[in-house]
Amino acid sequence: MRFALIAAALAAPLAAQTPERPGGRQVERLDRALVAVPAADSGVAVTWRLLGTDAKTIRFTLYRDGKAIARIGAGQPTSFHDKDGTPAARYALAVDGGAAGAAVGVWTQGYLPIPLDPPADRTTPEGERYGYTANDVSVGDLDGDGRYELIVKWYPSVAKDNAFAGYTGETLIDAYTLEGKKLWRIDLGRNIRSGAHYTQFMVFDLDGDGRAEVAMKTADGTIDGAGKPIGDPSKDWRHGDATVEVGDRTGSTLTSDGRKLANLKGRILDGPEYLTVFDGRTGRALATAPYAPPRGGNTEAELKALWGDGYGNRSERYLAGVAYLDGKRPSLVFGRGYYARSAIGAWDWRDGKLTQRWLFDSAAPGNDTFGAMGNHQLSVADVDGDGRDEVIYGSMAVDDDGKGLWSSGLGHGDAMHVGDLDPARPGLEKFGVHEEMRRSGNRGAAMLDARTGALLWSTPADKDTGRGLAADIDPRHPGAEAWASNSPDLFDARGQVIPGGHPRAANFRIYWDGDALSELLDGARITKWDWTAGSEKLLLDPPGTTSNNGTKRNPALSADILGDWREELILPSADGKELRVYTTPLPTAIRLPTLMHDPVYRLGIAWQNTAYNQPPHLSFDLSSRK
């Protein structure tokens, strides 16, 4: 799979029909996203977006304060270091000799501040007061103008993992423009529990009209962006203070007589469940359908028989993504469960109707090898080269038609990465870490063929391996290097040890400094791996910011949303009053279309907010393009 460029630039206005790749795959129509920041040494760094739909011969003229200062020809990067630029300068861009577009100013603080509207504190039924912090972020062009808007999840301070009982507060979803204008707020209500595994929100243009929709699981009492309730707002399906006996170790208390008990307080194990598609412009609910895959039962015995426990630890863990299952238009993918039973539903939003495309269930006859193979996240890619996407759901993959493609048998894990990790092999690879030594055969991490699930190489372990990353950080070895918390070694794409150890960071990767290698992102810190010294060099540690999701130390989002092909880092401010968008102040010699026009990468941005957030990867090896 390679990043194919369409041979001619599109001259139609942004409001026109969404463009397609050869073969018919829908792509976003985006603007040039011109951005200027103080350069790392002196002057101003100016970058702008090259599109996957641009002709190879496209040319640009850059203006400062109305005067042309640079002409960028074919083959030159869409990046310019204006040594004479000042913080007061304003820049504009012309394409192929046309008129200059709107001028932009310099981000004088080194980042773009986006003011937020923090929710007021609320109170649980037991009188516990809780507040909110800005959590995961996704992006989409909600109004069709070619610019991304930000969709923000507000996380209550009493949010809880599925393993723990208690009232969690409501999850809220906001939309903001890059200027900080709040467009709408959706309140998911008391019947959607708050925590990392409950609400995964998908933002994508699902019907090809040029404007992104927003989709997520809803329930009785969800209030849409227009203030209208979904279902019956009078219903409260939360459990009171009760306990059930359980047969697993997670979230349970051992009593004096040896029984294991789980508290049901605050858990939601009954009542209707919905999937709702919202209008990205207004937050208004466009369509709501019964959620599939369904819970299937509500009593302790029913849930335990269906999912493996009777208190909602397994049955209430959700994953979500977007996939081009027909090779042309995107579909929604919503999953349920991964420790034991895994069920995945695919949905289409077409012509104003929400319809279910298929339902995969590991509990269905013939799917017994797919049970207990899920991860805390998923990935989406065309792994078999037929032009249609598959869903990689941990140690298993589901084909575009909803049938099981492969199961590796390696069991559950906390992190995985799918992309062209080994360019010497055809197709894509999947690297992941594993938790259950009995299932994995005492493998802590493994590299698989993403098309077949065949084991390429692995590392031994005798306990849960919690972290692992694959990223190209060493130019001496082709493809991605890989490392995991179960081993002190750094491995090349073929599983051979690279002497000198591996980076401390094993969280996110990011393109930042302008070469073809990945940098490392851990919390708010960006570092560069020094392969000669075996150490990390600090590139960015922005003061006054924070990361998300506790020890996971995730950014709100890392994605190529502005400027050239390199990625932006989006973080909440420490006081919670704004988001801060950081873009690189460093030059590059690489000319590359926006990563958002790469099919694997763009879908990775859509699912980045899912459960244990993971970084996006590309469908191609960037080092071969330098």
C-alpha positions as CSV (number, residue, x, y, z in Angstrom):
1,M,0.0,0.0,0.0
2,R,1.4,3.4,-1.0
3,F,0.3,7.0,-0.8
4,A,-0.9,7.5,-4.4
5,L,-1.3,11.1,-5.5
6,I,-4.1,12.1,-7.9
7,A,-2.6,13.5,-11.0
8,A,-4.5,16.8,-11.2
9,A,-5.3,19.5,-8.6
10,L,-8.9,20.1,-7.8
11,A,-10.1,23.6,-8.7
12,A,-13.6,23.3,-7.4
13,P,-14.7,25.3,-4.3
14,L,-14.6,23.6,-0.9
15,A,-18.3,23.3,-0.8
16,A,-18.4,21.1,-3.8
17,Q,-18.7,17.3,-3.7
18,T,-16.1,15.5,-1.6
19,P,-13.2,14.3,-3.8
20,E,-12.3,10.7,-4.2
21,R,-9.1,8.6,-4.7
22,P,-8.7,6.4,-7.8
23,G,-11.0,3.5,-7.1
24,G,-13.6,5.8,-5.5
25,R,-12.4,6.2,-1.8
26,Q,-13.7,9.4,-0.3
27,V,-11.1,11.9,1.0
28,E,-11.5,15.1,2.9
29,R,-11.5,18.4,1.0
30,L,-9.1,20.6,3.0
31,D,-7.7,24.1,2.8
32,R,-4.1,25.1,2.9
33,A,-3.9,25.5,6.7
34,L,-1.3,28.2,6.6
35,V,0.4,28.7,9.9
36,A,3.3,30.8,11.2
37,V,5.2,30.5,14.5
38,P,8.4,31.9,15.9
39,A,11.3,29.9,14.4
40,A,13.5,27.8,16.7
41,D,16.5,30.1,16.1
42,S,15.3,33.5,14.7
43,G,12.6,34.8,12.4
44,V,9.4,33.0,11.6
45,A,8.7,29.4,10.5
46,V,5.8,29.3,8.0
47,T,4.2,26.0,6.8
48,W,1.2,25.1,4.8
49,R,-0.7,22.0,3.6
50,L,0.1,20.1,0.5
51,L,-2.9,17.9,-0.5
52,G,-3.0,14.3,-1.6
53,T,-5.1,15.7,-4.5
54,D,-2.5,18.2,-5.7
55,A,-0.7,17.9,-9.0
56,K,3.0,17.1,-8.6
57,T,3.8,20.4,-10.5
58,I,1.8,22.6,-8.1
59,R,3.6,25.9,-7.2
60,F,3.1,28.4,-4.3
61,T,4.0,32.0,-3.7
62,L,4.4,33.1,-0.1
63,Y,3.6,36.8,0.9
64,R,4.6,38.7,3.9
65,D,2.7,41.9,4.6
66,G,1.5,41.9,0.9
67,K,5.0,41.4,-0.6
68,A,6.1,38.2,-2.2
69,I,9.0,36.7,-0.3
70,A,9.3,33.2,-1.6
71,R,8.3,31.1,-4.6
72,I,8.0,27.4,-3.9
73,G,8.3,25.1,-7.0
74,A,7.6,21.5,-7.6
75,G,9.7,19.3,-5.3
76,Q,10.3,21.9,-2.7
77,P,8.8,21.5,0.8
78,T,5.7,23.5,1.9
79,S,7.8,25.1,4.6
80,F,9.7,28.4,4.6
81,H,12.1,29.9,7.2
82,D,11.5,33.7,7.0
83,K,14.7,35.0,8.6
84,D,13.4,38.6,8.4
85,G,10.0,37.8,9.8
86,T,8.8,39.5,13.0
87,P,6.0,38.7,15.5
88,A,3.9,41.4,13.8
89,A,4.2,40.0,10.3
90,R,1.2,38.6,8.4
91,Y,1.5,35.9,5.8
92,A,-0.6,34.9,2.8
93,L,-0.3,32.2,0.2
94,A,-1.1,32.0,-3.5
95,V,-1.4,28.8,-5.5
96,D,-0.2,28.3,-9.1
97,G,0.1,32.1,-9.7
98,G,-3.5,32.8,-8.5
99,A,-4.6,35.5,-6.0
100,A,-3.3,35.3,-2.4
101,G,-5.6,33.9,0.2
102,A,-6.4,35.4,3.6
103,A,-3.5,36.5,5.7
104,V,-2.6,34.9,9.0
105,G,-0.7,36.3,11.9
106,V,2.2,34.7,13.9
107,W,1.5,32.6,16.9
108,T,3.5,34.9,19.1
109,Q,3.3,32.6,22.2
110,G,4.6,29.6,20.2
111,Y,1.2,27.9,20.3
112,L,-2.4,28.6,19.4
113,P,-4.6,29.1,22.5
114,I,-8.2,27.9,22.1
115,P,-10.4,29.1,25.0
116,L,-12.8,26.5,26.5
117,D,-16.1,26.7,28.4
118,P,-15.5,24.4,31.4
119,P,-18.7,22.9,32.7
120,A,-19.9,23.9,36.2
121,D,-19.3,21.5,39.1
122,R,-22.0,18.9,39.7
123,T,-23.0,16.5,42.5
124,T,-23.6,12.7,42.6
125,P,-26.7,11.2,44.2
126,E,-24.6,10.7,47.3
127,G,-23.7,14.4,47.5
128,E,-20.2,14.1,46.3
129,R,-19.2,17.2,44.4
130,Y,-17.2,16.8,41.2
131,G,-15.6,19.0,38.5
132,Y,-14.5,18.5,34.9
133,T,-11.2,18.4,33.0
134,A,-10.8,18.6,29.2
135,N,-9.8,15.1,28.1
136,D,-9.6,13.4,24.6
137,V,-10.0,15.5,21.5
138,S,-10.9,14.6,17.9
139,V,-11.1,16.7,14.7
140,G,-13.4,17.0,11.8
141,D,-14.5,19.6,9.3
142,L,-18.0,20.1,10.8
143,D,-19.1,23.0,8.5
144,G,-17.5,22.1,5.2
145,D,-15.1,25.0,4.9
146,G,-12.0,22.9,4.7
147,R,-10.8,23.7,8.2
148,Y,-10.9,21.4,11.2
149,E,-13.0,22.0,14.3
150,L,-12.1,20.4,17.6
151,I,-14.5,18.0,19.5
152,V,-13.6,17.8,23.1
153,K,-14.6,15.2,25.7
154,W,-15.1,16.6,29.3
155,Y,-14.1,14.1,31.9
156,P,-15.7,14.2,35.4
157,S,-13.3,14.0,38.3
158,V,-15.3,11.0,39.6
159,A,-14.9,8.9,36.4
160,K,-14.0,5.3,37.1
161,D,-12.6,2.2,35.4
162,N,-15.1,-0.6,34.8
163,A,-13.5,-2.6,37.6
164,F,-14.7,-0.1,40.2
165,A,-18.2,0.7,41.5
166,G,-19.5,4.2,42.3
167,Y,-21.3,7.1,40.7
168,T,-19.3,8.6,37.9
169,G,-20.9,11.8,36.7
170,E,-22.0,12.7,33.2
171,T,-19.7,12.8,30.2
172,L,-20.0,15.9,28.1
173,I,-18.9,16.5,24.5
174,D,-18.2,20.0,23.1
175,A,-17.3,21.4,19.7
176,Y,-15.1,24.4,19.1
177,T,-13.7,26.3,16.2
178,L,-9.9,26.9,16.0
179,E,-10.8,30.5,17.1
180,G,-12.4,29.1,20.3
181,K,-16.0,29.6,19.3
182,K,-18.2,27.0,21.1
183,L,-20.6,25.4,18.6
184,W,-22.5,23.0,20.9
185,R,-22.5,20.7,23.9
186,I,-23.9,17.2,24.1
187,D,-24.6,15.9,27.6
188,L,-24.6,12.1,27.6
189,G,-26.6,12.0,30.8
190,R,-26.7,9.8,33.9
191,N,-27.3,6.6,32.0
192,I,-23.9,6.6,30.3
193,R,-21.2,5.8,32.8
194,S,-17.9,7.9,32.7
195,G,-14.5,6.3,32.3
196,A,-11.9,5.4,29.7
197,H,-13.8,2.5,28.3
198,Y,-17.4,3.8,28.1
199,T,-17.5,6.7,25.6
200,Q,-15.7,6.5,22.3
201,F,-16.8,9.3,19.9
202,M,-16.3,9.1,16.2
203,V,-15.9,12.3,14.1
204,F,-16.0,11.8,10.3
205,D,-17.8,12.8,7.1
206,L,-19.9,9.6,6.9
207,D,-22.1,10.4,3.9
208,G,-19.8,12.4,1.7
209,D,-21.5,15.7,1.9
210,G,-18.3,17.5,2.9
211,R,-19.3,17.9,6.5
212,A,-18.3,15.6,9.4
213,E,-20.9,14.0,11.6
214,V,-20.3,12.9,15.2
215,A,-21.4,9.5,16.5
216,M,-21.4,7.8,19.9
217,K,-23.3,5.5,22.2
218,T,-26.2,7.2,24.0
219,A,-28.9,6.3,26.4
220,D,-32.2,7.5,28.0
221,G,-31.6,11.2,29.0
222,T,-28.8,12.1,26.6
223,I,-29.3,15.7,25.7
224,D,-28.2,16.7,22.1
225,G,-26.6,19.9,21.1
226,A,-30.0,21.5,20.4
227,G,-31.2,20.7,23.9
228,K,-33.5,17.8,23.0
229,P,-33.4,14.5,25.0
230,I,-32.9,11.1,23.5
231,G,-35.1,8.3,24.9
232,D,-36.9,8.8,28.2
233,P,-35.2,11.5,30.3
234,S,-37.0,10.5,33.4
235,K,-35.3,7.1,33.6
236,D,-32.4,6.4,36.0
237,W,-30.9,3.0,35.2
238,R,-28.0,3.3,37.7
239,H,-27.8,0.6,40.3
240,G,-28.0,1.4,44.0
241,D,-25.8,-0.1,46.7
242,A,-25.8,-3.9,46.1
243,T,-23.2,-6.6,45.6
244,V,-23.0,-9.7,43.5
245,E,-20.7,-12.7,43.8
246,V,-18.2,-12.9,41.0
247,G,-15.8,-15.5,39.7
248,D,-13.0,-13.4,38.5
249,R,-10.2,-11.4,40.2
250,T,-11.0,-8.0,38.7
251,G,-12.7,-5.4,40.8
252,S,-13.7,-7.8,43.5
253,T,-13.3,-8.0,47.2
254,L,-12.3,-11.2,49.0
255,T,-14.5,-11.8,52.0
256,S,-13.6,-13.8,55.2
257,D,-15.3,-16.9,53.9
258,G,-13.4,-16.8,50.6
259,R,-16.1,-15.4,48.4
260,K,-15.4,-12.7,45.8
261,L,-17.9,-9.9,45.7
262,A,-18.4,-6.9,43.4
263,N,-20.3,-3.7,44.2
264,L,-23.0,-2.6,41.7
265,K,-23.3,0.9,43.0
266,G,-23.5,3.3,40.0
267,R,-23.2,0.6,37.4
268,I,-25.6,0.5,34.5
269,L,-26.6,-3.0,33.5
270,D,-30.1,-2.4,32.4
271,G,-32.2,-0.1,30.2
272,P,-32.2,0.7,26.5
273,E,-28.9,1.5,24.7
274,Y,-28.6,3.6,21.6
275,L,-26.2,4.6,18.8
276,T,-26.8,8.2,17.7
277,V,-25.4,10.2,14.8
278,F,-25.3,14.0,15.4
279,D,-25.1,16.9,13.0
280,G,-21.5,18.3,13.3
281,R,-22.7,21.9,12.8
282,T,-25.3,22.0,15.5
283,G,-24.9,18.8,17.7
284,R,-28.5,18.0,16.9
285,A,-29.4,14.3,16.9
286,L,-29.9,13.1,13.3
287,A,-30.8,9.5,13.9
288,T,-30.8,7.1,16.8
289,A,-31.0,3.3,16.6
290,P,-30.8,0.5,19.2
291,Y,-27.1,-0.1,20.0
292,A,-25.5,-3.1,18.5
293,P,-23.8,-5.2,19.7
294,P,-26.4,-5.4,22.4
295,R,-25.8,-6.2,26.1
296,G,-28.1,-9.3,25.7
297,G,-29.1,-9.6,29.3
298,N,-29.3,-7.6,32.6
299,T,-29.2,-10.1,35.4
300,E,-26.0,-11.3,37.1
301,A,-26.5,-14.8,35.7
302,E,-27.3,-13.6,32.2
303,L,-24.4,-11.2,32.0
304,K,-21.9,-13.8,33.4
305,A,-23.0,-16.4,30.9
306,L,-22.8,-13.9,28.0
307,W,-19.7,-11.9,28.8
308,G,-17.8,-13.7,31.6
309,D,-18.9,-11.6,34.7
310,G,-22.1,-10.5,36.2
311,Y,-21.3,-6.9,37.2
312,G,-20.5,-5.1,33.9
313,N,-16.7,-5.2,33.9
314,R,-16.5,-7.0,30.6
315,S,-19.8,-6.3,29.0
316,E,-19.4,-2.5,29.3
317,R,-16.1,-2.1,27.6
318,Y,-16.4,-0.4,24.3
319,L,-14.2,0.3,21.3
320,A,-15.0,2.3,18.1
321,G,-13.5,3.3,14.8
322,V,-14.3,4.3,11.2
323,A,-13.6,1.9,8.3
324,Y,-14.1,2.1,4.5
325,L,-15.8,-1.3,4.4
326,D,-17.0,-0.9,0.8
327,G,-13.8,0.8,-0.3
328,K,-15.7,4.0,-1.1
329,R,-17.6,5.5,1.8
330,P,-16.7,5.4,5.6
331,S,-18.7,3.2,8.0
332,L,-18.9,3.3,11.8
333,V,-17.5,0.4,13.7
334,F,-18.6,0.0,17.4
335,G,-17.4,-2.9,19.5
336,R,-18.2,-4.4,22.9
337,G,-16.0,-6.6,25.0
338,Y,-12.5,-7.9,24.5
339,Y,-11.4,-9.9,27.6
340,A,-13.7,-12.9,26.8
341,R,-16.4,-12.3,24.2
342,S,-15.9,-9.7,21.5
343,A,-18.8,-8.4,19.4
344,I,-18.4,-5.7,16.7
345,G,-21.2,-3.9,14.8
346,A,-20.7,-2.0,11.6
347,W,-23.1,0.9,10.7
348,D,-23.7,3.1,7.6
349,W,-25.0,6.7,7.6
350,R,-26.3,7.2,4.1
351,D,-29.1,9.5,2.7
352,G,-30.3,10.4,6.1
353,K,-30.6,6.8,7.4
354,L,-28.6,4.9,10.0
355,T,-28.5,1.2,9.1
356,Q,-26.6,-1.8,10.4
357,R,-24.2,-3.3,7.9
358,W,-23.1,-6.4,9.8
359,L,-22.5,-7.8,13.3
360,F,-19.5,-10.0,14.2
361,D,-19.7,-12.0,17.4
362,S,-16.9,-14.2,18.8
363,A,-19.6,-16.3,20.5
364,A,-21.3,-17.2,17.2
365,P,-20.8,-20.7,15.8
366,G,-17.5,-21.1,14.1
367,N,-15.9,-18.1,15.8
368,D,-14.6,-19.8,18.9
369,T,-10.9,-18.9,18.1
370,F,-11.8,-15.2,18.3
371,G,-12.8,-15.1,21.9
372,A,-10.5,-13.3,24.4
373,M,-8.4,-11.8,21.6
374,G,-9.4,-8.1,22.0
375,N,-7.2,-5.2,23.0
376,H,-7.9,-1.9,24.9
377,Q,-8.0,-0.3,21.4
378,L,-8.5,-1.2,17.8
379,S,-6.9,-0.2,14.4
380,V,-8.3,0.0,10.9
381,A,-6.5,-0.7,7.6
382,D,-6.8,-2.5,4.3
383,V,-4.5,-5.4,5.3
384,D,-5.3,-7.7,2.4
385,G,-5.0,-5.1,-0.4
386,D,-8.5,-5.4,-1.8
387,G,-9.3,-1.7,-1.4
388,R,-11.6,-2.3,1.6
389,D,-10.7,-1.9,5.2
390,E,-10.4,-4.5,7.9
391,V,-10.7,-4.1,11.7
392,I,-7.7,-5.2,13.7
393,Y,-9.2,-5.8,17.2
394,G,-6.1,-6.8,19.1
395,S,-5.0,-10.4,18.5
396,M,-7.6,-10.8,15.8
397,A,-8.9,-9.1,12.6
398,V,-12.4,-8.9,11.1
399,D,-12.7,-8.7,7.3
400,D,-14.6,-5.9,5.5
401,D,-17.7,-8.2,5.2
402,G,-17.9,-8.9,8.9
403,K,-16.4,-12.3,8.9
404,G,-13.4,-13.3,11.0
405,L,-10.2,-12.9,9.0
406,W,-7.6,-14.3,11.5
407,S,-6.9,-14.9,15.1
408,S,-3.4,-15.1,16.3
409,G,-4.3,-16.8,19.6
410,L,-2.0,-14.4,21.6
411,G,-4.7,-13.0,23.7
412,H,-5.4,-9.6,25.2
413,G,-3.0,-6.6,25.3
414,D,-2.8,-3.0,26.2
415,A,-1.1,-1.5,23.1
416,M,-0.7,-2.2,19.4
417,H,0.5,-0.5,16.3
418,V,-0.5,-1.2,12.6
419,G,1.3,0.2,9.6
420,D,4.1,-0.4,7.1
421,L,6.5,-1.2,10.0
422,D,8.8,-3.4,7.8
423,P,9.1,-2.0,4.3
424,A,11.1,-5.0,3.1
425,R,8.0,-7.1,3.4
426,P,4.9,-6.6,1.3
427,G,1.8,-5.2,3.0
428,L,1.4,-4.0,6.6
429,E,2.5,-5.3,10.0
430,K,1.0,-5.3,13.5
431,F,3.2,-4.9,16.6
432,G,1.6,-5.4,20.0
433,V,2.2,-6.3,23.7
434,H,0.4,-9.0,25.5
435,E,-1.0,-9.5,29.0
436,E,-1.9,-13.1,29.4
437,M,1.2,-15.3,29.4
438,R,-0.9,-18.5,29.3
439,R,-2.5,-17.5,26.0
440,S,0.5,-15.8,24.4
441,G,2.9,-18.7,25.1
442,N,4.9,-16.4,27.4
443,R,5.3,-13.8,24.7
444,G,5.5,-10.3,26.0
445,A,5.5,-8.6,22.6
446,A,5.1,-9.8,19.0
447,M,5.3,-8.6,15.4
448,L,2.6,-10.1,13.1
449,D,1.8,-10.1,9.4
450,A,-1.3,-7.8,9.4
451,R,-2.9,-9.7,6.5
452,T,-2.7,-13.2,7.9
453,G,-1.9,-12.8,11.6
454,A,1.2,-15.0,11.1
455,L,3.8,-14.6,13.9
456,L,7.0,-12.9,12.5
457,W,8.9,-12.6,15.7
458,S,8.3,-12.2,19.4
459,T,10.0,-11.4,22.8
460,P,9.8,-13.7,25.8
461,A,8.1,-12.7,29.1
462,D,6.8,-14.2,32.3
463,K,4.3,-11.4,33.2
464,D,2.0,-8.8,31.8
465,T,3.7,-6.4,29.4
466,G,2.0,-3.1,29.7
467,R,3.7,-0.8,27.3
468,G,5.2,-1.1,23.8
469,L,5.8,1.1,20.8
470,A,6.9,0.7,17.2
471,A,8.4,3.8,15.4
472,D,11.2,4.5,13.0
473,I,13.7,6.2,15.4
474,D,17.1,4.9,14.0
475,P,18.1,5.6,10.4
476,R,20.7,2.8,10.4
477,H,17.9,0.2,10.2
478,P,15.0,0.2,7.6
479,G,11.5,0.5,8.9
480,A,10.3,0.8,12.5
481,E,12.2,-0.1,15.6
482,A,10.1,-1.7,18.3
483,W,10.5,-2.0,22.1
484,A,8.4,-3.0,25.1
485,S,8.4,-2.8,28.9
486,N,9.2,-6.5,29.2
487,S,12.6,-6.3,27.6
488,P,15.6,-3.9,27.9
489,D,16.4,-4.3,24.2
490,L,15.5,-2.3,21.1
491,F,14.6,-4.4,18.1
492,D,14.7,-3.7,14.4
493,A,11.7,-4.5,12.1
494,R,12.9,-8.0,11.7
495,G,13.3,-8.7,15.5
496,Q,17.1,-8.3,15.7
497,V,18.5,-6.6,18.7
498,I,20.0,-3.1,18.2
499,P,22.7,-2.7,20.9
500,G,22.4,0.2,23.3
501,G,19.0,-0.3,24.8
502,H,15.7,1.5,24.0
503,P,14.2,4.8,24.9
504,R,12.5,5.3,28.3
505,A,9.4,6.6,26.5
506,A,7.1,4.0,25.1
507,N,3.9,5.9,24.7
508,F,3.3,8.0,21.5
509,R,5.3,8.8,18.4
510,I,5.1,12.1,16.6
511,Y,6.7,13.8,13.5
512,W,8.2,17.0,14.7
513,D,11.8,18.0,13.8
514,G,11.6,17.7,10.0
515,D,13.5,14.5,9.2
516,A,11.9,11.2,8.1
517,L,12.2,9.7,11.6
518,S,9.6,9.7,14.4
519,E,10.1,11.6,17.6
520,L,8.8,10.4,20.9
521,L,5.8,11.9,22.7
522,D,5.3,11.1,26.4
523,G,2.8,13.3,28.2
524,A,3.6,16.8,27.0
525,R,7.3,16.1,26.3
526,I,8.7,15.5,22.8
527,T,12.1,13.9,22.7
528,K,14.5,12.7,20.0
529,W,16.2,9.4,20.2
530,D,20.0,9.7,19.9
531,W,20.9,6.3,18.4
532,T,24.6,7.0,18.9
533,A,24.4,7.8,22.6
534,G,21.4,5.7,23.5
535,S,19.6,8.6,25.1
536,E,16.7,11.0,24.5
537,K,17.2,14.6,23.6
538,L,14.5,17.0,24.8
539,L,12.8,19.0,21.9
540,L,9.7,20.4,23.6
541,D,8.4,20.5,27.2
542,P,5.7,23.2,27.2
543,P,5.1,24.8,30.5
544,G,1.6,25.3,31.9
545,T,0.1,22.2,30.2
546,T,-0.9,18.8,31.3
547,S,-1.5,15.4,29.8
548,N,-4.6,13.1,30.0
549,N,-5.7,9.8,31.4
550,G,-3.4,9.4,34.4
551,T,-0.5,7.1,34.0
552,K,-1.3,6.7,30.3
553,R,0.0,10.3,29.8
554,N,-1.8,10.9,26.5
555,P,-2.1,14.2,24.7
556,A,-5.5,15.5,24.0
557,L,-4.6,14.7,20.4
558,S,-1.6,14.4,18.2
559,A,-2.4,14.8,14.5
560,D,-1.5,16.7,11.3
561,I,-4.2,19.3,11.5
562,L,-2.3,22.4,10.3
563,G,0.7,23.5,8.3
564,D,2.8,20.9,6.4
565,W,2.9,17.2,6.9
566,R,4.3,17.3,10.4
567,E,2.1,16.7,13.4
568,E,0.6,19.1,15.9
569,L,0.4,18.5,19.6
570,I,-2.8,19.5,21.4
571,L,-2.8,19.7,25.2
572,P,-5.1,21.1,27.9
573,S,-3.7,24.0,29.9
574,A,-3.0,23.2,33.5
575,D,-5.8,25.4,34.6
576,G,-8.3,23.7,32.3
577,K,-9.4,27.0,30.6
578,E,-8.0,26.4,27.2
579,L,-6.5,23.9,24.7
580,R,-3.1,24.7,23.3
581,V,-2.1,23.7,19.8
582,Y,1.7,23.4,19.3
583,T,3.2,23.2,15.8
584,T,6.8,22.7,14.9
585,P,9.1,25.7,14.6
586,L,11.8,23.6,12.8
587,P,12.6,23.5,9.0
588,T,12.2,20.4,6.8
589,A,13.5,19.4,3.4
590,I,10.7,16.9,2.9
591,R,7.8,17.7,0.6
592,L,4.9,15.5,1.5
593,P,1.1,15.7,1.3
594,T,-0.9,16.1,4.5
595,L,-0.8,12.9,6.5
596,M,-4.6,13.3,6.8
597,H,-4.9,12.1,3.2
598,D,-3.2,8.8,3.9
599,P,-5.9,6.3,4.5
600,V,-4.4,4.4,7.5
601,Y,-3.3,7.6,9.2
602,R,-6.6,9.5,8.9
603,L,-8.6,6.6,10.4
604,G,-6.0,6.4,13.1
605,I,-6.9,10.0,14.1
606,A,-10.6,9.0,14.2
607,W,-10.0,6.1,16.6
608,Q,-7.2,7.8,18.6
609,N,-9.6,8.7,21.4
610,T,-10.7,5.1,21.8
611,A,-10.1,3.6,25.3
612,Y,-6.3,3.4,25.8
613,N,-5.2,6.0,23.3
614,Q,-2.6,5.0,20.8
615,P,-0.7,7.0,18.2
616,P,-1.5,6.9,14.4
617,H,0.7,5.2,11.8
618,L,1.1,5.5,8.1
619,S,0.3,3.1,5.2
620,F,3.8,3.7,3.8
621,D,7.4,3.9,5.1
622,L,8.3,7.6,5.3
623,S,12.0,7.1,5.3
624,S,11.7,5.8,1.7
625,R,10.3,9.3,0.7
626,K,13.1,11.5,2.1
